[in-house]
């Protein structure tokens, strides 16, 4: 198993996760490798059995495919390797069909090449349709020139049955390999898309400065809580007192520092209590899940006191700030918007009455 893994890792060594061209090369490389092993097996059988003209065909095909496989690690474009594979399959099919019969020919590998050809998104539909028409015409010509049961060797002997079995195994291995790589690419692409969409959704609901929820997301969380729980919900809106003075006297970088520091404090404070967001500017909103106003008030008061006692240090300049909060208990009778509006009104009552207080 370790040997198989090492071989597989080596064949996929130029995979970078994003380049579809690289995926095409890997798919072609695997199919060329399987077809090469099949030609090698046929060359061994024909050598032992004395089918020397056919043996030469299989040996040449094996060498050509081996060179193509080696070249795939140095050639930039998978089209070259795929072309070598297709031409080899065409030639081998044409030369051995009269001897081994229609059922034992390697024409079926052209279907694998057809799958890979259609996988390449860089080729136009016209080119793909043209190749498909040529391949179909070639297979029809073989079928018409060689009757299904016709062969120069016994169709009930070991040689015929062995080649039929080996050819079928090789074809199934190619189809399974292509299908696996296609499915894996699709799954990986889908997973990346899901993760990217989740990242975009997350970014759309996050305030870029503080990392807290933004106004839109806290509104959605509040609405969801109101719909899904019968527990008490309390909302609080807080505003930094005289925040404009901080920006004017110490600069906007200092203002950003204050916002981010408070955001970390609020996030820790609201852990297991509910949600906190930056509402806009220097305003923050707190949503308490499972707490009525009487329960939430002392917690907000303790937070207010903690902010008041905290010392902020910005490049050697220390200062203190305070915050004013307005609180309102949610009522299903009035809805979430009314609760936010009333909390905001109480916030401004606190501002008018001297700031640095919790109004409930």
For each residue, the residues with C-beta under 8 A, 3 or more apart:
1: 4 5
2: 5 6
3: 6 7
4: 1 7 8
5: 1 2 8 9
6: 2 3 9 10
7: 3 4 10 11
8: 4 5 11 12
9: 5 6 12 13
10: 6 7 13
11: 7 8 26 29 30 33
12: 8 9 15 26
13: 9 10 73
14: 22 25 26 73
15: 12 22 23 26
16: 19 22
17: 188
18:
19: 16 22 23
20: 23 24 121
21: 24 25 77 78 122
22: 14 15 16 19 25 26
23: 15 19 20 26 27 181 185
24: 20 21 27 28 78 82 116 119 120
25: 14 21 22 28 29 72 78 81
26: 11 12 14 15 22 23 29 30 181
27: 23 24 30 31 78 116 119 177 178 181 182
28: 24 25 31 32 72 78 81 82 85 116
29: 11 25 26 32 33 69 72 81
30: 11 26 27 33 34 174 177 178 181
31: 27 28 34 35 85 109 112 113 116 174 177 178
32: 28 29 35 36 65 68 69 72 81 84 85
33: 11 29 30 36 37 65 69
34: 30 31 37 38 170 173 174 177
35: 31 32 38 39 65 85 88 89 106 109 170 174
36: 32 33 39 40 62 65 66 69
37: 33 34 40 41 170
38: 34 35 41 42 106 166 167 170
39: 35 36 42 43 58 61 62 65 92
40: 36 37 43 44 58 62
41: 37 38 44 45 166
42: 38 39 45 46 54 58 163 166
43: 39 40 46 47 55 58 59 61 62
44: 40 41 47 48
45: 41 42 48 49 51 159 162 163 166
46: 42 43 49 50 51 52 54 55 58
47: 43 44 50 52 55
48: 44 45
49: 45 46 159
50: 46 47
51: 45 46 54 55 99 153
52: 46 47 55 56
53: 56 57 99
54: 42 46 51 57 58 95 96 99 100
55: 43 46 47 51 52 58 59
56: 52 53 59 60
57: 53 54 60 61 91 92 95 96
58: 39 40 42 43 46 54 55 61 62 92
59: 43 55 56 62 63
60: 56 57 63 64
61: 39 43 57 58 64 65 88 91 92
62: 36 39 40 43 58 59 65 66
63: 59 60 66 67
64: 60 61 67 68 84 88
65: 32 33 35 36 39 61 62 68 69 84 85 88
66: 36 62 63 69 70
67: 63 64 70 71
68: 32 64 65 71 72 81 84 85 88
69: 29 32 33 36 65 66 72 81
70: 66 67 73 74
71: 67 68 74 75 80 81
72: 25 28 29 32 68 69 75 78 81
73: 13 14 70
74: 70 71
75: 71 72 80 81
76:
77: 21 80
78: 21 24 25 27 28 72 81 82 120
79: 82 83 120
80: 71 75 77 83 84
81: 25 28 29 32 68 69 71 72 75 78 84 85
82: 24 28 78 79 85 86 113 116 117
83: 79 80 86 87
84: 32 64 65 68 80 81 87 88
85: 28 31 32 35 65 68 81 82 88 89 113
86: 82 83 89 90 110 113
87: 83 84 90 91
88: 35 61 64 65 68 84 85 91 92
89: 35 85 86 92 93 106 107 109 110 113
90: 86 87 93 94 110 138
91: 57 61 87 88 94 95
92: 39 57 58 61 88 89 95 96 105 106
93: 89 90 96 97 105 106 107 109 110 138 142
94: 90 91 97 142
95: 54 57 91 92
96: 54 57 92 93 99 100 104 105 106
97: 93 94 100 101 102 105 107 142 145 146
98: 146 152
99: 51 53 54 96 151 152 153
100: 54 96 97 104 105 151 152 153 160 163
101: 97 104 105 146 148 149 150 151 152 153 155 160
102: 97 105 142 143 146 147 148 149 150 151
103: 148 149 164
104: 96 100 101 151 160 163 164 167
105: 92 93 96 97 100 101 102 108 142 146 167
106: 35 38 89 92 93 96 109 167
107: 89 93 97 110 138 139 142
108: 105 111 112 167 171
109: 31 35 89 93 106 112 113 170 171 174
110: 86 89 90 93 107 113 114 135 138 139
111: 108 114 115 135
112: 31 108 109 115 116 171 174 175 178
113: 31 82 85 86 89 109 110 116 117 135
114: 110 111 117 118 131 132 135
115: 111 112 118 119 175 178
116: 24 27 28 31 82 112 113 119 120 178
117: 82 113 114 120 123 128 131 132
118: 114 115 128 132
119: 24 27 115 116 178 182
120: 24 78 79 116 117 123
121: 20
122: 21
123: 117 120 127 128
124: 127 128
125: 128 129
126: 129 130
127: 123 124 130 131
128: 117 118 123 124 125 131 132
129: 125 126 132 133
130: 126 127 133 134
131: 114 117 127 128 134 135
132: 114 117 118 128 129 135 136
133: 129 130 136 137
134: 130 131 137 138
135: 110 111 113 114 131 132 138 139
136: 132 133 139 140
137: 133 134 140 141
138: 90 93 107 110 134 135 141 142
139: 107 110 135 136 142 143
140: 136 137 143 144
141: 137 138 144 145
142: 93 94 97 102 105 107 138 139 145 146
143: 102 139 140 146 148
144: 140 141
145: 97 141 142
146: 97 98 101 102 105 142 143 150
147: 102 150
148: 101 102 103 143
149: 101 102 103 155
150: 101 102 146 147
151: 99 100 101 102 104 154 155 160
152: 98 99 100 101
153: 51 99 100 101 157 159 160
154: 151 157 159 160
155: 101 149 151 160
156: 160 161
157: 153 154 160 161
158: 161 162
159: 45 49 153 154 162 163
160: 100 101 104 151 153 154 155 156 157 163 164
161: 156 157 158 164 165
162: 45 158 159 165 166
163: 42 45 100 104 159 160 166 167
164: 103 104 160 161 167 168
165: 161 162 168 169
166: 38 41 42 45 162 163 169 170
167: 38 104 105 106 108 163 164 170 171
168: 164 165 171 172
169: 165 166 172 173
170: 34 35 37 38 109 166 167 173 174
171: 108 109 112 167 168 174 175
172: 168 169 175 176
173: 34 169 170 176 177
174: 30 31 34 35 109 112 170 171 177 178
175: 112 115 171 172 178 179
176: 172 173 179 180
177: 27 30 31 34 173 174 180 181
178: 27 30 31 112 115 116 119 174 175 181 182
179: 175 176 182 183
180: 176 177 183 184
181: 23 26 27 30 177 178 184 185
182: 27 119 178 179 185 186
183: 179 180 186 187
184: 180 181 187 188
185: 23 181 182 188 189
186: 182 183 189 190
187: 183 184 190 191
188: 17 184 185 191 192
189: 185 186 192 193
190: 186 187 193 194
191: 187 188 194 195
192: 188 189 195 196
193: 189 190 196 197
194: 190 191 197 198
195: 191 192 198 199
196: 192 193 199 200
197: 193 194 200 201
198: 194 195 201 202
199: 195 196 202 203
200: 196 197 203 204
201: 197 198 204 205
202: 198 199 205 206
203: 199 200 206
204: 200 201 216 217
205: 201 202 213 214 216 217 220
206: 202 203 211 212 213 214 217
207: 210 211 212 213 214 277 278
208: 211
209: 256 259 260 278
210: 207 259 260 262 263 278
211: 206 207 208 260 263 267
212: 206 207 263 266 267 276 277 278 284
213: 205 206 207 217 218 221 275 276 277 278
214: 205 206 207 217 218 277 278
215: 218 219 277 278 279 280 285
216: 204 205 219 220
217: 204 205 206 213 214 220 221 277
218: 213 214 215 221 222 275 276 277 279 285 287
219: 215 216 222 223 336
220: 205 216 217 223 224
221: 213 217 218 224 225 275 287
222: 218 219 225 226 233 235 275 287 330 336 339 340
223: 219 220 226 227 336
224: 220 221 227 228
225: 221 222 228 229 233 274 287 289
226: 222 223 229 233 330 332 335 336
227: 223 224
228: 224 225
229: 225 226 233 289 290
230:
231: 289 290
232: 288 290 291 292 295 329 330
233: 222 225 226 229 287 288 289 290 291 329 330 339
234: 287 288 291 292 293 295 296 327 328 329 330
235: 222 285 286 287 288 327 328 329 330 339 340 343
236: 285 286 288 296 300 325 326 327 328 343 358
237: 279 283 284 285 286 325 326 327 340 343 344 346 347
238: 283 284 285 286 323 324 325 326 347
239: 243 282 283 284 323 324 325 347 351
240: 243 246 258 262 282 321 322 323
241: 321 322 323 324 351 355 356
242: 245 246 321 355
243: 239 240 246 247 255 258 281 282 321
244: 247 248
245: 242 248 249
246: 240 242 243 249 250 254 255 258 319 321
247: 243 244 250 251 252 254 255
248: 244 245
249: 245 246
250: 246 247 254 255 314 317 319
251: 247 254 255
252: 247 255 256
253: 256 257 314
254: 246 247 250 251 257 258 314 317
255: 243 246 247 250 251 252 258 259 282
256: 209 252 253 259 260
257: 253 254 260 261 312 314
258: 240 243 246 254 255 261 262 312 314 321
259: 209 210 255 256 262 263 278 282
260: 209 210 211 256 257 263 264
261: 257 258 264 265 312
262: 210 240 258 259 265 266 284 307 323
263: 210 211 212 259 260 266 267 278 284
264: 260 261 267 268
265: 261 262 268 269 303 306 307 310
266: 212 262 263 269 270 276 284 286 303
267: 211 212 263 264 270 271 276
268: 264 265 271
269: 265 266 273 276 299 303 306
270: 266 267 273 274 275 276 286
271: 267 268
272:
273: 269 270 288 289 291 299
274: 225 270 286 287 288 289 290 291
275: 213 218 221 222 270 286 287 289
276: 212 213 218 266 267 269 270 284 285 286 287
277: 207 212 213 214 215 217 218 284 285
278: 207 209 210 212 213 214 215 259 263 283 284
279: 215 218 237 283 284 285
280: 215 283
281: 243
282: 239 240 243 255 259
283: 237 238 239 278 279 280
284: 212 237 238 239 262 263 266 276 277 278 279
285: 215 218 235 236 237 238 276 277 279 340 343
286: 235 236 237 238 266 270 274 275 276 300
287: 218 221 222 225 233 234 235 274 275 276
288: 232 233 234 235 236 273 274 291 295 296 299
289: 225 229 231 233 273 274 275
290: 229 231 232 233 274
291: 232 233 234 273 274 288 295 296 299
292: 232 234 295 296 329
293: 234 296 297 327 328 329 360
294: 297
295: 232 234 288 291 292 298 299
296: 234 236 288 291 292 293 299 300 327
297: 293 294 300 301 327 358 360
298: 295 301 302
299: 269 273 288 291 295 296 302 303
300: 236 286 296 297 303 304 325 327 358
301: 297 298 304 305 358
302: 298 299 305 306
303: 265 266 269 299 300 306 307
304: 300 301 307 308 322 323 325 356 357 358
305: 301 302 308 309
306: 265 269 302 303 309 310
307: 262 265 303 304 310 321 322 323
308: 304 305 320 322 356
309: 305 306 320
310: 265 306 307 320 321
311: 318 319 320
312: 257 258 261 318 319 320 321
313: 316 317 318
314: 250 253 254 257 258 317 319
315:
316: 313
317: 250 254 313 314
318: 311 312 313
319: 246 250 311 312 314
320: 308 309 310 311 312
321: 240 241 242 243 246 258 307 310 312
322: 240 241 304 307 308 355 356
323: 238 239 240 241 262 304 307 356
324: 238 239 241 347 350 351 355 356 357 358 359
325: 236 237 238 239 300 304 347 350 357 358 359
326: 236 237 238 342 343 344 345 346 347 348 349 350 358 359 360
327: 234 235 236 237 293 296 297 300 343 346 358 359 360
328: 234 235 236 293 339 340 342 343 346 360
329: 232 233 234 235 292 293 339
330: 222 226 232 233 234 235 336 339
331: 334 338 339
332: 226 335
333:
334: 331 338 339
335: 226 332 338 339
336: 219 222 223 226 330 339 340
337: 340 341
338: 331 334 335 341 342
339: 222 233 235 328 329 330 331 334 335 336 342 343
340: 222 235 237 285 328 336 337 343 344
341: 337 338 344 345
342: 326 328 338 339 345 346
343: 235 236 237 285 326 327 328 339 340 346 347
344: 237 326 340 341 347 348
345: 326 341 342 348 349
346: 237 326 327 328 342 343 349 350 359 360
347: 237 238 239 324 325 326 343 344 350 351 359
348: 326 344 345 351 352
349: 326 345 346 352 353 359
350: 324 325 326 346 347 353 354 355 357 358 359
351: 239 241 324 347 348 355
352: 348 349
353: 349 350 357 359
354: 350 357
355: 241 242 322 324 350 351
356: 241 304 308 322 323 324
357: 304 324 325 350 353 354
358: 236 297 300 301 304 324 325 326 327 350
359: 324 325 326 327 346 347 349 350 353
360: 293 297 326 327 328 346
